[in-house]
Amino acid sequence: MYDIGVAITGTGFMGPAHTEALRRLGIRVVGILGSSPEKSKRFAETHGIPKAYSTFDEILNDDEVGAVHITTPNRWHFDTTQAALLAGKHVMCEKPLTMNSRESAELVKLAKSVQLAAGVNYNYRFYPTSIEARARAPMLGEVVSVFGNYVQDWLLYPTDYNWRVLASEGGRLRALADIGTHWMDLVQTITGQRIRAVFADLRTIFPVRHRPKGEVETFSAKRVQHANTEAIDIETEDQGAVLIRFENGAQGVLWVSQLTAGRKNNLRYEIAGKQDSIWFDGERPNELWLGHRNKPNEQLFKDPGLMDPRAQRYIDYPGGHNEGYPDSFKMCFRSFYDYIAAGDYSATPFFPTFAEGHHEILLCEAILRSHDEKRWVTVDDQSFDGMTE
Ligand code: SOE
């Protein structure tokens, strides 16, 4: 259905997730680039991908490649995304878009100037229940409060390690940037209200971690034991709280942690309006709780027959047949490749755009500044220069 070839950069946790999702849409993955020629080759063999590239230039010069998916550590996002757009390739980049708002602002400008699709993989937007929440948000009445969390346990021990803990690889803000931005993206998309001010309190529980010699994939610590380790200093936060003000004055509270035992990947939000409220628990992503004051509350189970037409395009199974995390990638990419197939690059995309990815970077910088300076920091997308060092 989609006549386009895709190259993927990055062979870690996200590389296979993107490969699988693209294939489920019938999209050809023509090549892969890892951090070494051996890694590219191994990944290509394991996943049956025709080409194993040795350099990013090979992707740029490959006429078979119409779009590039960037799934490398964050520090590579800017250069590769910029080069791919300049070479005329569509780009789907993993979040966060870049290491700072100077870079993300540049990418927003570049993306506007080319006739190409440019998206950031905030995949949780594509849970059908998230789309339904967005469709129902106007019925809540004026939104007055938003609270929730994103918590995991894969960094619970000081021996847990992955490139994400290094400021040089992922940026100085870690947990909030890695998973907190998913939550912020989601609640802003659902409510239609941007976050305008933050007050953050962050903490690094383990200022020293024990890095295994060799590479470690995200979430792999329980499966792989490493005998040889070295002590490394950690500058990035393990957990943090953020007080939030939305543009309409609604208040919010976000708690983020990568050290909550038993919580594998738990994103929850509650949005309260002047009439009704909505509650979502990412451990039960096929359900949405609808809270009422004057009639019994409701529990909506994902079912295309009962949901908004916008959600229906992103549901492939009937009610009672769960869809989850891998499906959210597939659906985000469906939106992206539908857009490319339609060919109207002036249309407003349904997938997360670079402008939205840039706003998330501004939020990250504001959160860090707020924590450092112990004060409220406002976020103004027009004056991003003021936010960067
Ligand atoms: C690791 O915290 C991680 O893989 C994030 O990078 C993803 O964005 C999130 O969806 C799951 O956890």
Residues whose N, C-alpha, C, O or C-beta is under 5 A from the ligand:
A	BS01	SOE	D178 T218
